[in-house]
Amino acid sequence: MNENFVVHSSEKLAMTPALPLVLTTYAELIQSNLAVPFITFNNDSRIIWVEKHGVVIGGIVWEYKPDINCGWIILSFTHKCYKVLEESSKKLGASHLSSFVSINNKSRVDSMNSVGMKPVAYRTHKKL
């Protein structure tokens, strides 16, 4: 299914066309009390973003943390006017959206709640 999506990446957030949407999204999270009023990314943060017809519709800001050998996701963002997942799922006949998320991932739980996704079950785990 080709809907003319183009994926871009940059080793620096600065000077990318995605920066305005990143800033708008983060400001909205702070104003909604879903993030602390502290900038967790910077000009040197890495970014992957998606465009459709030259318009940034979403992406992920991230950093590599060499001290813990980890790709650290700082912020995921989607343009409010473009609900790609919902539209694509509906076209295929889906009646709902679901996902797994750690109950300890408060920011993701808050983000899911803000778009109407509510927990319906918990997956349990016991390390042996």
Residue frames relative to the residue before (quaternion, step in Angstrom):
aa qw qx qy qz dx dy dz
M 1.0000 0.0000 0.0000 0.0000 0.00 0.00 0.00
N 0.0612 -0.8091 0.5845 -0.0043 3.59 -0.32 1.23
E 0.0077 -0.8056 0.5916 -0.0315 3.55 -0.54 1.18
N 0.5774 -0.6359 0.3431 0.3802 3.57 1.22 0.64
F 0.3076 0.7250 -0.5455 0.2868 3.57 0.96 0.87
V 0.0986 -0.7711 0.6268 0.0534 3.56 -1.05 0.80
V 0.2176 -0.7763 0.5828 0.1013 3.56 -0.80 1.09
H 0.0828 -0.7855 0.6132 0.0057 3.55 -0.93 1.01
S 0.0352 -0.7741 0.6280 0.0717 3.55 -1.26 0.33
S 0.0540 -0.7803 0.6229 0.0126 3.50 -1.24 0.58
E 0.4719 -0.6679 0.4984 0.2877 3.55 -1.10 0.69
K 0.7581 0.2473 -0.1637 0.5808 3.57 1.30 -0.16
L 0.4636 -0.6803 0.5087 0.2519 3.55 -0.97 0.95
A 0.5909 0.6034 -0.3591 0.3972 3.57 1.07 -0.81
M 0.8583 0.1731 -0.1552 0.4574 3.52 -1.17 0.79
T 0.5118 0.6094 -0.4554 0.3993 3.62 1.15 0.42
P 0.5610 -0.6082 0.4302 0.3609 3.59 -1.12 0.49
A 0.6003 0.5776 -0.3555 0.4239 3.61 1.25 -0.24
L 0.4830 0.7125 -0.4210 0.2860 3.61 1.17 -0.44
P 0.6564 0.5052 -0.3549 0.4335 3.70 0.78 -0.75
L 0.6733 0.4788 -0.3054 0.4734 3.61 0.95 -0.81
V 0.5896 0.5525 -0.3592 0.4669 3.61 1.10 -0.66
L 0.6969 0.4751 -0.2748 0.4616 3.58 0.80 -1.01
T 0.6454 0.5167 -0.3161 0.4653 3.59 0.96 -0.85
T 0.6577 0.5132 -0.3048 0.4595 3.57 0.91 -0.94
Y 0.6865 0.4833 -0.2963 0.4554 3.58 0.84 -0.95
A 0.6269 0.5244 -0.3353 0.4686 3.60 1.02 -0.76
E 0.6515 0.5085 -0.3152 0.4666 3.61 0.96 -0.81
L 0.6306 0.5243 -0.3335 0.4650 3.60 1.03 -0.74
I 0.6545 0.4968 -0.3116 0.4772 3.60 0.96 -0.85
Q 0.6768 0.4985 -0.2963 0.4535 3.60 0.87 -0.92
S 0.7033 0.4334 -0.2555 0.5023 3.58 1.16 -0.56
N 0.4378 -0.7118 0.4284 0.3436 3.57 1.34 0.11
L 0.4609 0.6617 -0.4623 0.3687 3.59 1.05 0.75
A 0.7459 0.1759 -0.1535 0.6238 3.57 1.36 0.06
V 0.5026 -0.6318 0.4901 0.3287 3.54 -1.17 0.57
P 0.5095 -0.6557 0.4541 0.3230 3.61 -1.07 0.61
F 0.4508 0.6234 -0.4724 0.4301 3.53 0.55 1.30
I 0.3755 -0.7307 0.5217 0.2302 3.59 -0.78 0.98
T 0.1687 -0.8253 0.5362 0.0540 3.57 -0.56 1.19
F 0.7025 0.3553 -0.2517 0.5629 3.59 1.30 0.02
N 0.1489 -0.7865 0.5906 0.1020 3.58 -1.25 0.18
N 0.7580 -0.3866 0.2651 0.4534 3.58 -1.29 0.01
D 0.7146 0.4480 -0.2445 0.4784 3.57 1.14 -0.66
S 0.4213 0.6717 -0.4946 0.3558 3.60 1.22 0.16
R 0.4518 -0.6712 0.5182 0.2771 3.56 -1.15 0.64
I 0.0855 -0.8056 0.5849 0.0406 3.55 -1.20 0.47
I 0.1065 -0.7160 0.6855 0.0777 3.51 -1.25 0.69
W 0.0701 0.8110 -0.5781 0.0569 3.61 -0.79 0.93
V 0.3234 -0.7295 0.5785 0.1689 3.51 -1.30 0.51
E 0.1053 -0.7734 0.6229 0.0535 3.53 -1.06 0.83
K 0.0873 -0.7369 0.6644 0.0890 3.52 -1.29 0.52
H 0.8303 -0.0491 -0.0352 0.5540 3.56 -0.68 1.16
G 0.7242 -0.4686 0.2351 0.4481 3.59 0.99 0.88
V 0.6176 0.5207 -0.3463 0.4770 3.60 1.29 0.09
V 0.4147 -0.6924 0.5329 0.2543 3.59 -0.87 0.99
I 0.0871 -0.8294 0.5515 0.0209 3.58 -0.68 1.09
G 0.8064 -0.1696 0.0885 0.5597 3.61 1.22 -0.12
G 0.1198 0.8051 -0.5765 0.0711 3.51 -1.32 0.10
I 0.3783 -0.6877 0.5710 0.2406 3.51 -1.40 -0.26
V 0.2133 -0.7222 0.6452 0.1289 3.55 -1.03 0.91
W 0.1014 0.8167 -0.5562 0.1156 3.58 -0.77 0.99
E 0.1929 -0.7521 0.6169 0.1290 3.53 -1.35 0.22
Y 0.3615 -0.6714 0.5871 0.2718 3.53 -1.24 0.43
K 0.1805 -0.7761 0.6002 0.0701 3.57 -0.85 1.08
P 0.2371 -0.8251 0.4928 0.1420 3.62 0.00 1.26
D 0.6062 0.5802 -0.3626 0.4055 3.61 1.09 -0.60
I 0.7761 0.2315 -0.1500 0.5671 3.61 1.19 -0.46
N 0.4146 -0.7414 0.4406 0.2904 3.59 1.32 0.30
C 0.4989 0.6739 -0.3810 0.3895 3.55 0.91 0.94
G 0.3015 -0.6710 0.6411 0.2188 3.53 -1.18 0.71
W 0.1458 -0.8355 0.5294 0.0194 3.58 -0.36 1.30
I 0.2675 -0.7634 0.5691 0.1479 3.59 -0.59 1.16
I 0.2344 -0.7921 0.5548 0.0986 3.56 -0.69 1.14
L 0.8002 -0.1009 0.1292 0.5769 3.57 0.86 -0.95
S 0.1097 -0.7279 0.6688 0.1044 3.53 -1.08 0.77
F 0.0423 -0.8208 0.5689 -0.0277 3.55 -0.98 0.81
T 0.0631 -0.7734 0.6304 0.0213 3.54 -1.21 0.66
H 0.5043 -0.6343 0.4950 0.3134 3.54 -1.01 0.82
K 0.5152 -0.6810 0.4320 0.2899 3.60 -0.76 1.04
C 0.7127 0.4701 -0.2676 0.4466 3.56 0.99 -0.77
Y 0.7396 0.3604 -0.2253 0.5219 3.57 1.21 -0.03
K 0.0324 -0.8153 0.5765 -0.0431 3.55 -0.12 1.32
V 0.1471 -0.8483 0.5051 0.0604 3.55 0.48 1.27
L 0.6913 0.4914 -0.2930 0.4414 3.56 0.75 -1.02
E 0.6751 0.4897 -0.3031 0.4610 3.58 0.85 -0.93
E 0.6769 0.4933 -0.3014 0.4557 3.59 0.85 -0.94
S 0.6766 0.4887 -0.3004 0.4616 3.58 0.87 -0.92
S 0.6514 0.5182 -0.3148 0.4561 3.59 0.97 -0.83
K 0.6504 0.5134 -0.3176 0.4610 3.59 0.95 -0.86
K 0.6353 0.5399 -0.3274 0.4446 3.59 0.98 -0.84
L 0.6969 0.4589 -0.2624 0.4847 3.57 1.12 -0.68
G 0.6165 -0.5806 0.3346 0.4132 3.59 1.29 -0.11
A 0.4041 0.7271 -0.4732 0.2901 3.61 1.24 0.15
S 0.2842 -0.7573 0.5652 0.1619 3.55 -1.10 0.72
H 0.8022 0.0584 -0.0306 0.5934 3.60 1.26 -0.23
L 0.3511 -0.6848 0.5906 0.2427 3.54 -1.39 0.16
S 0.0013 -0.7894 0.6139 -0.0070 3.58 -1.09 0.69
S 0.0624 0.7840 -0.6176 0.0063 3.57 -1.27 0.32
F 0.4302 -0.6326 0.5607 0.3168 3.54 -1.35 0.16
V 0.0804 0.7680 -0.6340 0.0415 3.56 -1.12 0.69
S 0.5142 -0.6352 0.4751 0.3262 3.56 -1.05 0.75
I 0.4792 -0.6660 0.4824 0.3066 3.60 -0.94 0.83
N 0.6356 0.5246 -0.3242 0.4644 3.58 1.25 -0.31
N 0.5950 0.5546 -0.3601 0.4567 3.59 1.29 -0.18
K 0.1646 -0.8553 0.4854 0.0763 3.55 0.48 1.28
S 0.6646 0.5067 -0.3303 0.4386 3.60 0.87 -0.84
R 0.6669 0.4805 -0.3130 0.4758 3.60 1.00 -0.74
V 0.6147 0.5304 -0.3429 0.4725 3.59 1.04 -0.76
D 0.6570 0.5029 -0.3034 0.4726 3.60 0.93 -0.91
S 0.6447 0.5228 -0.3154 0.4600 3.57 0.99 -0.86
M 0.6572 0.4999 -0.3084 0.4723 3.59 0.95 -0.87
N 0.6440 0.5174 -0.3243 0.4607 3.59 0.95 -0.83
S 0.6542 0.5445 -0.3224 0.4143 3.59 0.98 -0.83
V 0.7343 0.3553 -0.2324 0.5296 3.61 1.19 -0.41
G 0.6754 -0.5559 0.2729 0.4003 3.56 1.22 0.50
M 0.5282 0.6059 -0.4355 0.4053 3.62 1.20 0.17
K 0.0885 -0.8104 0.5791 -0.0042 3.57 -0.74 1.10
P 0.5289 -0.6243 0.4525 0.3546 3.61 -1.06 0.63
V 0.1343 -0.7904 0.5940 0.0664 3.56 -1.07 0.81
A 0.7890 0.0189 -0.0144 0.6139 3.61 1.27 -0.26
Y 0.2695 -0.7287 0.5988 0.1945 3.54 -1.28 0.31
R 0.3199 -0.7020 0.6015 0.2073 3.55 -1.04 0.78
T 0.2246 -0.7884 0.5584 0.1271 3.60 -0.79 0.95
H 0.0922 -0.7905 0.6055 0.0043 3.53 -1.19 0.59
K 0.0112 -0.7709 0.6368 0.0018 3.56 -1.00 0.83
K 0.2965 -0.7565 0.5582 0.1677 3.56 -0.62 1.12
L 0.2222 -0.7963 0.5527 0.1057 3.58 -0.81 0.97
